[in-house]
């Protein structure tokens, strides 16, 4: 399977998390439920994952071009109908006319997210998708602070709030990995949100907010020891093997275990690679993991 993305799918009462991948010419989904066994071998070459059209639907790369640093080849990068929206700051629109028209008539929320290391982040989401956006990022608590119509208004508000002291526009992955054992309280997040809004003095922001606890979606309550981290950037990914039992997932960090040893797997590192689920011997990653038992 050729890995395209890390995916959280709403189920009505929670989420199903896993990997989206190309199965031949069709897009498929591999759920990674708590208790599932994984046994993967990473295979080269790393190939372009394709592009998204203006409806955010994936289109496979026609040439399956080999890629190095980025997950998309230059042709698919240029033709992607959604990348320009991700980079938007609300001041210059590089999207197509139809995409711009749809954006300007759509409803958006501006939110604050609180992470386990105490970091506070501001972000934007389409209205109705904010809960999914929060768990995709691995936030512990979050709250909608403004509701607006028009993407440029939402992005400008995000940009303005991002200048206020004590807020971030993005949280480094290393902070998320290193704080998996942290367990902040509801009051920690609520206090951080209201103190920030007081500093921001934002006219478009809501006067009262609802703080949402997201921790139950990650299934990491049984994580009681610091997990070792994968990958080791000093070792080439090709040929590496990953095995274990899924404990849970937070954002794009999958936590697995063998016995009493935990491993945090940065799933984004797998994007573009092919995974073979028929693991051979010897199991190299298992040897390193068992050193912690």
Buried (B, 14 or more C-beta within 10 A) or exposed (E): BBBBBBBBEEEEEEBEBBBBBBEEEEBEBBEBEBEEEBBBBBBEEBBBBBBBEBEEEBBBBEEBBEBEEBBBBEBBBEBBBBBBBEEBEBEEBEBEEEBBEBBEEBEBBBBBBBBBBBBBBBBBBBBEEBBBBBBBBBBBBBBBBBBBEBBBBBBBBBBBBBEBEEBBEEBEBEBBBBBBEEEBEBEBBBEBBBEBBEEBEBEBBBEEBEBBEBBEBBBBEEBEEEBBBBBEEEEEBEEBBBBBBBBBBBBBBBBBBBEEBBBBBBBBBBBBBBBEEEBEEEBBBBEBBEEBE
